[in-house]
Amino acid sequence: MTRGNQRDRDRERAQARGTKKGSTKDDGLTVEQRRERDAKALQEKLAKKAAQGGASGDAGGSSSGKK
């Protein structure tokens, strides 16, 4: 049994799906720029989290600092 052109159509569909997903990942940044952007976003996220739970986090840190 031959598959006819199904294989070719499947390849075209897969390529079409890949370009849709790839367009969101392709932001035109170099690896270094992407790392800087991600690091900045992570720092902002950590700062926001620390600001929300700052009271409980400081109490635990100060008690461990006592001798």
Jmol script that loads the backbone (N, CA, C; Angstrom):
load data "model"
ATOM      1  N   MET A   1       0.837  -1.180   0.000  1.00  0.00           N
ATOM      2  CA  MET A   1       0.000   0.000   0.000  1.00  0.00           C
ATOM      3  C   MET A   1       0.884   1.246   0.000  1.00  0.00           C
ATOM      4  N   THR A   2       0.610   2.127  -0.873  1.00  0.00           N
ATOM      5  CA  THR A   2       1.374   3.364  -0.929  1.00  0.00           C
ATOM      6  C   THR A   2       0.600   4.462  -0.224  1.00  0.00           C
ATOM      7  N   ARG A   3       1.340   5.411   0.232  1.00  0.00           N
ATOM      8  CA  ARG A   3       0.707   6.498   0.974  1.00  0.00           C
ATOM      9  C   ARG A   3       0.345   7.666   0.084  1.00  0.00           C
ATOM     10  N   GLY A   4       0.768   7.628  -1.146  1.00  0.00           N
ATOM     11  CA  GLY A   4       0.444   8.733  -2.037  1.00  0.00           C
ATOM     12  C   GLY A   4       1.160   9.998  -1.595  1.00  0.00           C
ATOM     13  N   ASN A   5       0.426  11.087  -1.556  1.00  0.00           N
ATOM     14  CA  ASN A   5       1.042  12.360  -1.177  1.00  0.00           C
ATOM     15  C   ASN A   5       0.793  12.705   0.290  1.00  0.00           C
ATOM     16  N   GLN A   6       0.314  11.760   1.067  1.00  0.00           N
ATOM     17  CA  GLN A   6       0.012  12.037   2.464  1.00  0.00           C
ATOM     18  C   GLN A   6       1.262  12.461   3.231  1.00  0.00           C
ATOM     19  N   ARG A   7       2.364  11.823   2.928  1.00  0.00           N
ATOM     20  CA  ARG A   7       3.610  12.157   3.610  1.00  0.00           C
ATOM     21  C   ARG A   7       3.987  13.613   3.352  1.00  0.00           C
ATOM     22  N   ASP A   8       3.846  14.035   2.100  1.00  0.00           N
ATOM     23  CA  ASP A   8       4.150  15.420   1.753  1.00  0.00           C
ATOM     24  C   ASP A   8       3.193  16.385   2.449  1.00  0.00           C
ATOM     25  N   ARG A   9       1.909  16.025   2.483  1.00  0.00           N
ATOM     26  CA  ARG A   9       0.940  16.899   3.151  1.00  0.00           C
ATOM     27  C   ARG A   9       1.214  16.979   4.655  1.00  0.00           C
ATOM     28  N   ASP A  10       1.607  15.870   5.247  1.00  0.00           N
ATOM     29  CA  ASP A  10       1.937  15.885   6.667  1.00  0.00           C
ATOM     30  C   ASP A  10       3.138  16.787   6.945  1.00  0.00           C
ATOM     31  N   ARG A  11       4.111  16.727   6.065  1.00  0.00           N
ATOM     32  CA  ARG A  11       5.281  17.605   6.224  1.00  0.00           C
ATOM     33  C   ARG A  11       4.887  19.071   6.132  1.00  0.00           C
ATOM     34  N   GLU A  12       4.014  19.389   5.170  1.00  0.00           N
ATOM     35  CA  GLU A  12       3.560  20.773   5.024  1.00  0.00           C
ATOM     36  C   GLU A  12       2.801  21.234   6.262  1.00  0.00           C
ATOM     37  N   ARG A  13       1.956  20.380   6.788  1.00  0.00           N
ATOM     38  CA  ARG A  13       1.202  20.730   7.996  1.00  0.00           C
ATOM     39  C   ARG A  13       2.138  20.932   9.185  1.00  0.00           C
ATOM     40  N   ALA A  14       3.107  20.044   9.316  1.00  0.00           N
ATOM     41  CA  ALA A  14       4.045  20.162  10.426  1.00  0.00           C
ATOM     42  C   ALA A  14       4.857  21.446  10.306  1.00  0.00           C
ATOM     43  N   GLN A  15       5.237  21.784   9.097  1.00  0.00           N
ATOM     44  CA  GLN A  15       6.000  23.016   8.889  1.00  0.00           C
ATOM     45  C   GLN A  15       5.141  24.232   9.204  1.00  0.00           C
ATOM     46  N   ALA A  16       3.874  24.200   8.822  1.00  0.00           N
ATOM     47  CA  ALA A  16       2.970  25.308   9.113  1.00  0.00           C
ATOM     48  C   ALA A  16       2.779  25.461  10.614  1.00  0.00           C
ATOM     49  N   ARG A  17       2.633  24.339  11.319  1.00  0.00           N
ATOM     50  CA  ARG A  17       2.490  24.409  12.778  1.00  0.00           C
ATOM     51  C   ARG A  17       3.771  24.937  13.410  1.00  0.00           C
ATOM     52  N   GLY A  18       4.908  24.535  12.875  1.00  0.00           N
ATOM     53  CA  GLY A  18       6.184  24.965  13.422  1.00  0.00           C
ATOM     54  C   GLY A  18       6.411  26.455  13.274  1.00  0.00           C
ATOM     55  N   THR A  19       5.973  27.037  12.172  1.00  0.00           N
ATOM     56  CA  THR A  19       6.173  28.465  11.974  1.00  0.00           C
ATOM     57  C   THR A  19       5.287  29.273  12.912  1.00  0.00           C
ATOM     58  N   LYS A  20       4.110  28.765  13.222  1.00  0.00           N
ATOM     59  CA  LYS A  20       3.244  29.485  14.157  1.00  0.00           C
ATOM     60  C   LYS A  20       3.866  29.505  15.540  1.00  0.00           C
ATOM     61  N   LYS A  21       4.369  28.374  15.994  1.00  0.00           N
ATOM     62  CA  LYS A  21       4.994  28.299  17.310  1.00  0.00           C
ATOM     63  C   LYS A  21       6.325  29.017  17.312  1.00  0.00           C
ATOM     64  N   GLY A  22       7.054  28.917  16.236  1.00  0.00           N
ATOM     65  CA  GLY A  22       8.374  29.533  16.159  1.00  0.00           C
ATOM     66  C   GLY A  22       8.318  31.047  16.163  1.00  0.00           C
ATOM     67  N   SER A  23       7.231  31.628  15.664  1.00  0.00           N
ATOM     68  CA  SER A  23       7.141  33.077  15.602  1.00  0.00           C
ATOM     69  C   SER A  23       7.086  33.684  17.005  1.00  0.00           C
ATOM     70  N   THR A  24       6.549  32.970  17.978  1.00  0.00           N
ATOM     71  CA  THR A  24       6.502  33.506  19.336  1.00  0.00           C
ATOM     72  C   THR A  24       7.870  33.428  19.996  1.00  0.00           C
ATOM     73  N   LYS A  25       8.659  32.435  19.637  1.00  0.00           N
ATOM     74  CA  LYS A  25       9.982  32.300  20.229  1.00  0.00           C
ATOM     75  C   LYS A  25      11.004  33.191  19.545  1.00  0.00           C
ATOM     76  N   ASP A  26      10.790  33.500  18.280  1.00  0.00           N
ATOM     77  CA  ASP A  26      11.746  34.301  17.518  1.00  0.00           C
ATOM     78  C   ASP A  26      11.476  35.776  17.790  1.00  0.00           C
ATOM     79  N   ASP A  27      12.158  36.322  18.772  1.00  0.00           N
ATOM     80  CA  ASP A  27      11.949  37.710  19.137  1.00  0.00           C
ATOM     81  C   ASP A  27      13.043  38.617  18.606  1.00  0.00           C
ATOM     82  N   GLY A  28      13.969  38.079  17.822  1.00  0.00           N
ATOM     83  CA  GLY A  28      15.006  38.891  17.213  1.00  0.00           C
ATOM     84  C   GLY A  28      16.132  39.266  18.149  1.00  0.00           C
ATOM     85  N   LEU A  29      16.234  38.607  19.284  1.00  0.00           N
ATOM     86  CA  LEU A  29      17.279  38.924  20.248  1.00  0.00           C
ATOM     87  C   LEU A  29      18.415  37.926  20.137  1.00  0.00           C
ATOM     88  N   THR A  30      19.603  38.399  20.476  1.00  0.00           N
ATOM     89  CA  THR A  30      20.738  37.489  20.543  1.00  0.00           C
ATOM     90  C   THR A  30      20.660  36.719  21.857  1.00  0.00           C
ATOM     91  N   VAL A  31      21.516  35.743  22.002  1.00  0.00           N
ATOM     92  CA  VAL A  31      21.514  34.927  23.213  1.00  0.00           C
ATOM     93  C   VAL A  31      21.822  35.796  24.430  1.00  0.00           C
ATOM     94  N   GLU A  32      22.789  36.692  24.288  1.00  0.00           N
ATOM     95  CA  GLU A  32      23.161  37.560  25.411  1.00  0.00           C
ATOM     96  C   GLU A  32      22.017  38.482  25.801  1.00  0.00           C
ATOM     97  N   GLN A  33      21.344  39.057  24.799  1.00  0.00           N
ATOM     98  CA  GLN A  33      20.217  39.949  25.084  1.00  0.00           C
ATOM     99  C   GLN A  33      19.085  39.196  25.764  1.00  0.00           C
ATOM    100  N   ARG A  34      18.848  37.975  25.326  1.00  0.00           N
ATOM    101  CA  ARG A  34      17.787  37.170  25.927  1.00  0.00           C
ATOM    102  C   ARG A  34      18.117  36.838  27.372  1.00  0.00           C
ATOM    103  N   ARG A  35      19.397  36.517  27.642  1.00  0.00           N
ATOM    104  CA  ARG A  35      19.817  36.232  29.018  1.00  0.00           C
ATOM    105  C   ARG A  35      19.634  37.443  29.919  1.00  0.00           C
ATOM    106  N   GLU A  36      20.017  38.620  29.414  1.00  0.00           N
ATOM    107  CA  GLU A  36      19.861  39.851  30.198  1.00  0.00           C
ATOM    108  C   GLU A  36      18.390  40.126  30.482  1.00  0.00           C
ATOM    109  N   ARG A  37      17.550  39.941  29.474  1.00  0.00           N
ATOM    110  CA  ARG A  37      16.111  40.176  29.648  1.00  0.00           C
ATOM    111  C   ARG A  37      15.523  39.218  30.679  1.00  0.00           C
ATOM    112  N   ASP A  38      15.908  37.950  30.577  1.00  0.00           N
ATOM    113  CA  ASP A  38      15.389  36.952  31.504  1.00  0.00           C
ATOM    114  C   ASP A  38      15.893  37.190  32.922  1.00  0.00           C
ATOM    115  N   ALA A  39      17.160  37.590  33.047  1.00  0.00           N
ATOM    116  CA  ALA A  39      17.719  37.861  34.370  1.00  0.00           C
ATOM    117  C   ALA A  39      17.014  39.055  35.009  1.00  0.00           C
ATOM    118  N   LYS A  40      16.758  40.076  34.224  1.00  0.00           N
ATOM    119  CA  LYS A  40      16.067  41.257  34.740  1.00  0.00           C
ATOM    120  C   LYS A  40      14.649  40.903  35.186  1.00  0.00           C
ATOM    121  N   ALA A  41      13.957  40.087  34.393  1.00  0.00           N
ATOM    122  CA  ALA A  41      12.600  39.672  34.745  1.00  0.00           C
ATOM    123  C   ALA A  41      12.613  38.842  36.022  1.00  0.00           C
ATOM    124  N   LEU A  42      13.608  37.982  36.171  1.00  0.00           N
ATOM    125  CA  LEU A  42      13.711  37.157  37.374  1.00  0.00           C
ATOM    126  C   LEU A  42      13.987  38.017  38.604  1.00  0.00           C
ATOM    127  N   GLN A  43      14.857  39.015  38.475  1.00  0.00           N
ATOM    128  CA  GLN A  43      15.152  39.904  39.597  1.00  0.00           C
ATOM    129  C   GLN A  43      13.913  40.689  40.007  1.00  0.00           C
ATOM    130  N   GLU A  44      13.158  41.161  39.023  1.00  0.00           N
ATOM    131  CA  GLU A  44      11.925  41.891  39.331  1.00  0.00           C
ATOM    132  C   GLU A  44      10.922  40.987  40.036  1.00  0.00           C
ATOM    133  N   LYS A  45      10.836  39.756  39.584  1.00  0.00           N
ATOM    134  CA  LYS A  45       9.910  38.797  40.192  1.00  0.00           C
ATOM    135  C   LYS A  45      10.309  38.518  41.637  1.00  0.00           C
ATOM    136  N   LEU A  46      11.604  38.319  41.878  1.00  0.00           N
ATOM    137  CA  LEU A  46      12.077  38.059  43.232  1.00  0.00           C
ATOM    138  C   LEU A  46      11.875  39.275  44.137  1.00  0.00           C
ATOM    139  N   ALA A  47      12.099  40.473  43.602  1.00  0.00           N
ATOM    140  CA  ALA A  47      11.900  41.684  44.383  1.00  0.00           C
ATOM    141  C   ALA A  47      10.425  41.850  44.753  1.00  0.00           C
ATOM    142  N   LYS A  48       9.552  41.553  43.812  1.00  0.00           N
ATOM    143  CA  LYS A  48       8.113  41.656  44.076  1.00  0.00           C
ATOM    144  C   LYS A  48       7.691  40.645  45.140  1.00  0.00           C
ATOM    145  N   LYS A  49       8.226  39.439  45.046  1.00  0.00           N
ATOM    146  CA  LYS A  49       7.898  38.402  46.017  1.00  0.00           C
ATOM    147  C   LYS A  49       8.435  38.761  47.395  1.00  0.00           C
ATOM    148  N   ALA A  50       9.631  39.324  47.445  1.00  0.00           N
ATOM    149  CA  ALA A  50      10.221  39.733  48.716  1.00  0.00           C
ATOM    150  C   ALA A  50       9.425  40.870  49.351  1.00  0.00           C
ATOM    151  N   ALA A  51       8.911  41.779  48.516  1.00  0.00           N
ATOM    152  CA  ALA A  51       8.118  42.888  49.033  1.00  0.00           C
ATOM    153  C   ALA A  51       6.797  42.397  49.617  1.00  0.00           C
ATOM    154  N   GLN A  52       6.204  41.387  49.011  1.00  0.00           N
ATOM    155  CA  GLN A  52       4.932  40.866  49.505  1.00  0.00           C
ATOM    156  C   GLN A  52       5.116  40.101  50.804  1.00  0.00           C
ATOM    157  N   GLY A  53       6.146  39.305  50.902  1.00  0.00           N
ATOM    158  CA  GLY A  53       6.370  38.487  52.091  1.00  0.00           C
ATOM    159  C   GLY A  53       7.556  38.965  52.891  1.00  0.00           C
ATOM    160  N   GLY A  54       7.836  40.241  52.853  1.00  0.00           N
ATOM    161  CA  GLY A  54       9.018  40.788  53.505  1.00  0.00           C
ATOM    162  C   GLY A  54       9.017  40.629  55.009  1.00  0.00           C
ATOM    163  N   ALA A  55       7.892  40.792  55.668  1.00  0.00           N
ATOM    164  CA  ALA A  55       7.838  40.722  57.127  1.00  0.00           C
ATOM    165  C   ALA A  55       8.177  39.313  57.615  1.00  0.00           C
ATOM    166  N   SER A  56       7.599  38.313  56.998  1.00  0.00           N
ATOM    167  CA  SER A  56       7.865  36.943  57.442  1.00  0.00           C
ATOM    168  C   SER A  56       9.284  36.530  57.079  1.00  0.00           C
ATOM    169  N   GLY A  57       9.803  36.974  55.965  1.00  0.00           N
ATOM    170  CA  GLY A  57      11.157  36.626  55.559  1.00  0.00           C
ATOM    171  C   GLY A  57      12.204  37.279  56.436  1.00  0.00           C
ATOM    172  N   ASP A  58      11.960  38.538  56.876  1.00  0.00           N
ATOM    173  CA  ASP A  58      12.927  39.236  57.717  1.00  0.00           C
ATOM    174  C   ASP A  58      12.976  38.631  59.112  1.00  0.00           C
ATOM    175  N   ALA A  59      11.834  38.214  59.631  1.00  0.00           N
ATOM    176  CA  ALA A  59      11.795  37.641  60.978  1.00  0.00           C
ATOM    177  C   ALA A  59      12.611  36.357  61.019  1.00  0.00           C
ATOM    178  N   GLY A  60      12.515  35.534  60.017  1.00  0.00           N
ATOM    179  CA  GLY A  60      13.276  34.285  59.991  1.00  0.00           C
ATOM    180  C   GLY A  60      14.764  34.550  59.851  1.00  0.00           C
ATOM    181  N   GLY A  61      15.136  35.550  59.091  1.00  0.00           N
ATOM    182  CA  GLY A  61      16.543  35.863  58.876  1.00  0.00           C
ATOM    183  C   GLY A  61      17.171  36.489  60.111  1.00  0.00           C
ATOM    184  N   SER A  62      16.416  37.325  60.846  1.00  0.00           N
ATOM    185  CA  SER A  62      16.982  37.980  62.013  1.00  0.00           C
ATOM    186  C   SER A  62      17.150  37.000  63.170  1.00  0.00           C
ATOM    187  N   SER A  63      16.256  36.031  63.284  1.00  0.00           N
ATOM    188  CA  SER A  63      16.379  35.070  64.383  1.00  0.00           C
ATOM    189  C   SER A  63      17.567  34.142  64.166  1.00  0.00           C
ATOM    190  N   SER A  64      17.893  33.836  62.918  1.00  0.00           N
ATOM    191  CA  SER A  64      19.031  32.970  62.648  1.00  0.00           C
ATOM    192  C   SER A  64      20.346  33.750  62.818  1.00  0.00           C
ATOM    193  N   GLY A  65      20.278  35.071  62.770  1.00  0.00           N
ATOM    194  CA  GLY A  65      21.479  35.889  62.903  1.00  0.00           C
ATOM    195  C   GLY A  65      21.876  36.107  64.354  1.00  0.00           C
ATOM    196  N   LYS A  66      20.985  35.866  65.322  1.00  0.00           N
ATOM    197  CA  LYS A  66      21.303  36.054  66.734  1.00  0.00           C
ATOM    198  C   LYS A  66      22.238  34.966  67.223  1.00  0.00           C
ATOM    199  N   LYS A  67      23.110  35.340  68.171  1.00  0.00           N
ATOM    200  CA  LYS A  67      24.038  34.361  68.753  1.00  0.00           C
ATOM    201  C   LYS A  67      23.795  34.219  70.236  1.00  0.00           C
TER     202      LYS A  67
END
end "model"
wireframe off; spacefill off
backbone 0.3
color backbone group
